[in-house]
Structure formats: structure tokens, C-alpha cells
Amino acid sequence: MTKPDTPQHQHLSQYKNKIRDPFWSHYIDLVRTIVVPYQWEALNDRIQGAEPSRAIRNFRIAAGEEEGEHYGMVFQDSDVAKWIEAASYLLAAQSDPELERTVDTVIATIARAQQADGYLNTYFTLKEPRMRWTNLAECHELYCAGHMIESGIAYYQATGKRNLLDVVIRLADHIGTVFGTEVGQLPGYDGHQEIELALFKLYQTTGEAKYLNLSRYFLEQRGKGPHYFVQEWEKRGRTVHFAELDIVHRHAYSQSHLPVRAQSTAEGHAVRLVYMCTAMADVAAETGDVSLKEACERLWNNVISKRMYITGSIGSSAKEEAFTGDYDLPGDTAYAETCASIGLIFWAKRMLQMNPNSKYADVLERALYNTVISGMSLDGQRFFYVNPLEADPELHKVNPDYAHVRTRRQGWFGCACCPPNIARLIASLDQYVYTTDEAHSTLYVQLYIGGEGHFTFGGNNITLSMESSYTSNGQSTIRINPDSAEGVGFTMALRIPGWCASPELWINGEQTFIDDSIIECGYIKLSRIWKKGDELKLCFPMEVLRMKGHDQIKDTFGKVAIQRGPFMYCLEETDNGEGLYRIQLPASTSFQVHSGEDMPLGVPDLTAAARRIVSHDHWEGQLYRSDAKQEVQAIQIRFVPYFTWANREEGEMYVWIREWNEDVQH
């Protein structure tokens, strides 16, 4: 077997980057000092008032360290794996002996819980040991395995320790013996995609082609007939785990209604789809599989052009946490799961690696700066599972259609997939700032996040330092320092954010005219011999934009959403009073951008002149009338960044605001 420390197999470590950024360093420090310790307490059931997890205890029982029964969801193991992965990324960035000892202790328990044949899953080990691999449609065995594989890789890359990597290699090898098309193997695949992308990472880490082939097998097998989920259901006596979902027969829910290459529209459970597409893009890029790449692009285009919210969230329906139809994007009943936007970011990163085009990074940025960080409170201790674009707490109390929506973040969840997912993404954010194309000696700047990156092109070491005030004024300065005194020839590709109409660039203090000759696929491309001390200064003027939805989105028709830079904005009741639906924003009004000094992380709030429609008629005993008179009040309204909502008093929130055009005859 090829040893994992062979350098050519460290595809995920083409560069090293340490973030030092006025906006994102806060979040990373929050994950390090608050979120990961808090989640460790939650996984050990020590958060007063929060739903118990028992996830760590499940492993201890399976390892023989304690006595008891399995508790929680069938996928409870994945919460532990994601916590280890987040902790690993923190350890990669900064030594923390106490955290490392804690992780090692958990890994030792996990290793003892692993079965002799390599199988690892506390639910089936403790609760249904005779039913292993009999309900792939519903029971998340391969999903949990995938997350454990990812955590083992992350911990190895952070510390050089093989203690969890060896466990997950045994697990992956066991899976390879169970599944396939050979005699005696199960021709099945996972009900919740995750194993595919994890196996691809294991292939990258070890160089073992068998893991790439197994990842590809799971993708290829999905959607083939006769349908495996029905076959296994019949074989086990037609028993089900989640009766309310009917996953066995609702094949679009798990994207198993068609082979993956034949799929053109985003159907079913949103997280499942984006995890699947992440793996599809991985495999397509590695193997040059044209039809798989084309399927990725079709699905991407359907999601982004017809089924994504303006906040970068996806999944319109609370039922099945799913996509619905084109342009069906209600804001008040949106499901918009935090995990789905995180998965969209995973997918966008892979699309960038397959086809460097700024449109993918624009979506990545939109999801990151809006839905993902909105999913966690500013103090890092409470979380949203669902991310609506409109909320009314009083209505939510009485209308069951809003049962899934919260106007207060929660400390933990019985199904706690989102909190550790947020932690592992933010802790690994350094991996999203740059991408490299070594074949063409090109270094892409995808996100303008301050820090220091170290790269190698043709054996030449290069250090990039970035100072960024991107989130407040759209400015970044990049300094390039190759080791070689003669300099190094390569191409810098600087993403032009989709929201910026007029980027400005200075090279070594001299302003450079930006025209089509140096723009390619949304990047400013600069090819030259870069020498020590070369400096690029970028300014992306942050105009306040009135965003409008496609005219087939019924819920946004006649409304506008306010964007400045990467941030979407919203109205909150605490600033603007109750009855936000009464507010109209004149088309001619201008916005005042404030300093941001009193705002979280210095992102400015906005104010504007607007109108409030009120009625002074007495409506007692009447619900409808023909002679009601309305009055217009001139008011000042305040917009705050969407990611900050629900961190103050509970109240209404609106992203989309009715627009009033004075020039239109009424």
C-alpha cells in the first residue's frame, strides 16, 4: 500500500494558508474558543436546557467502556466525526495540546468500538447487530462512515497521526468487500450521499485507486433498475425506519430516480443532492469523465438559475427538506437548511477546481457570507437549522405551516447536523481562499480574506500576504514574495466579485487600466515574473444594490432585496417597528451607509427614506370593506446585514421589501 505521507498524494495541501482577517479571524477564534468546546460539552450531554446528544456515550458503550443502550438518531455518530474534523482543522492552524489529547481520547474509544471486520457504527452495533447493511435507503450507515473517513483524513493531515486514519482505512476496506457487482456483494448505494466524497478524499490522501473506484461505483450504481431500495425493503420484510418519508419508494428524495448522468434538475433532499454533486465533480475532474462533468453543470445551472434563494440557501420545502420546482422560492416558509448551503459551498469549490470560473466562487461567497454565518449566533452558542427570509414570531405560534421556522436560535438539536457542520467549514476556511492550477502555473484568489499563504510552482516557493478590509470597504492588498531572488513566473488570477461593476487595480503603486484583454472567466489575469515585494492593491467599490428576483418568482415580484458587497440586508422589527409588511421602499430613495463602528464586525448598517401604509379606520367586527382609507407616513428605515438578524430582541424580519415606483401610474 502507498503510504499516505507520499507528497504527490497530498492534493488537498497544495498550499498552506493562515487566516488573519478583521472579519473572519473573529469567527475562527469563536470556533476555537467557544464553538468546539461548547459542542464537546453538548456531545457529552453537559449543556443545561439543550437536547441530549449521547453521541460520545454511544461510542463508549460500543467500546465496552460503559453499559447502556444506544440513544438518538440513527446517524448520531456523524456528529462526533464532524466535531473531530473541526478540531483537526483548528489543530492544523495552531497547536493546542489539550484539544489534541481530547481528540486522541475520543479516537481511542472509536477504535475500540470498531468491529473485528472493520465495521463501525454504534447504532447497529448496539441496537440491531443482525441488520447491518440491510436498510441503506434510510439508516445512514454509509453516511456516518463517510463523515468518519473525512475526520480521519483531517486529523492525519493536521497532526501526522495515523490513529484514526488507520481506523477509517479498515472501515473503507470493509465497505469495499461488502459493496460491488461481484458475486456475494451487495449492489447497493447510500440513501444519504456522503461516502462518495469521503472515499475520493481517501484516494487523494493514500493514492490508492481502489477508493476512487469505490467512490465512482457508488455514483454509477445510483438510480439503476431494478431499484435497490425496493429490493432490500422486500428482503428485510418491508420494515421501515422513517415511515413518514417513504424513502423506499420516493426515489427523487435521494436522487435515485435516475442514473446520475441522466439527471438535469435538482430534486429531493437538498443536502443529499449537493453532497452527491460534490463527489461527481471530484470524480469528473480526476478522471476526465465528460458526461459526469456535463451532468454536474446541468444540475448546477438548474440550482443557481432557478432554485436558489438570494441568500445562497437552497431547499424550499420543509417536507423532506427538499427542492420543489423552478422559481418556487417562498421566503417565509423556506427551509433553507444551513447544511445545504455548506454543501453548496463544497460543490462550488469542486466546480472551481474542474472549471475555474468566477461564477462558482460568487455562489460560494453568497452562501458563506449570508446563510452559513447566519446559522450561528454572534456569540457562537446558538444555531439555526432553518434560515427563512421572512419571519413573524407571533404568526409562527399559531400557524403549523411555520412549525419548522425559529426566530430564536437553539442551543442544540436532536438532529444536530448543522452546528458541527458550521464549525468544520469555518475552521477549514483557509482551504477556500485560493485555488491553484499547477499545469498552467496559475494562482487564483477566490476569496479576499486576509492572511498568509505559501505556495509552490515548479519547485519555487512563494509567500503571499493579504491585508483585507473587504467586508467593510471592498479593499485588499496582496504582497508577493518568492524565495528566488530572480523572481518566479506565474499568473495571478484575481476574482472580480459578481456584485462589483467597476473594479480598480494598482500594481506596485501604479493604477492599471482593467479591460477585456486581461479579464478571463471573471478573473483579472496578470502573467509576469513576480519578484520580492511586488504589491497588488484592489478596490471593489461597494455600491448599495437593489436586487430583484426573476419575474417568475411569485414571492419576490414587485419587491427588492438590498445588497452591499457580499452581504444581503434585512429589516428587523426592533429597528423599524411591527408590521414590516406595511413598509414600501421608494424606487428613487438613496441609502446612507454608516461607519459600521457600532455594528458586529464593522459591517455597516444602512438607512433610507421609506413609506409606511397605515389605516385609521375602525375595523371592529369587519374583516373586509370597500371604503377603507389608507394613509402614507414618511419614515426612516434601517437595514442590518442578514447574518446579524435574531441576535437582539425577538421580532419580525424581512429580506424582500415592497418597492414603490413614483413614476408608475396607479
DALIN-V258997 format. One record per run of one state. SS is the DSSP state (H for helix, E for strand, L for the rest). FROM is the first residue (numbers start at 1). TO is the last residue. If there is no record, write none. Layout:
SS_FROM_TO, SS_FROM_TO
This chain:
L_1_6, H_7_9, L_10_10, H_11_13, L_14_15, E_16_19, L_20_23, H_24_43, L_44_54, H_55_62, L_63_76, H_77_93, L_94_96, H_97_113, L_114_121, H_122_126, L_127_128, H_129_131, L_132_140, H_141_159, L_160_162, H_163_178, E_179_179, L_180_185, E_186_186, L_187_194, H_195_206, L_207_208, H_209_221, L_222_227, H_228_235, L_236_250, H_251_254, L_255_259, H_260_262, L_263_268, E_269_269, H_270_287, L_288_289, H_290_306, L_307_307, E_308_308, L_309_313, E_314_314, L_315_316, E_317_317, L_318_318, H_319_321, E_322_322, L_323_337, H_338_354, L_355_357, H_358_374, L_375_375, E_376_376, L_377_382, E_383_383, L_384_389, E_390_391, L_392_392, H_393_396, L_397_399, H_400_402, L_403_409, E_410_410, L_411_416, H_417_427, L_428_428, H_429_432, L_433_433, E_434_437, H_438_440, L_441_441, E_442_445, L_446_450, E_451_457, L_458_459, E_460_469, H_470_473, L_474_474, E_475_482, L_483_487, E_488_495, L_496_502, E_503_507, L_508_509, E_510_512, L_513_515, H_516_518, E_519_520, L_521_522, E_523_530, L_531_533, E_534_540, L_541_543, E_544_547, L_548_553, H_554_556, L_557_558, E_559_564, L_565_566, E_567_572, H_573_576, L_577_579, H_580_582, E_583_586, L_587_590, E_591_593, L_594_599, H_600_602, L_603_605, E_606_615, L_616_629, E_630_641, H_642_644, L_645_652, E_653_654, L_655_655, E_656_660, L_661_666
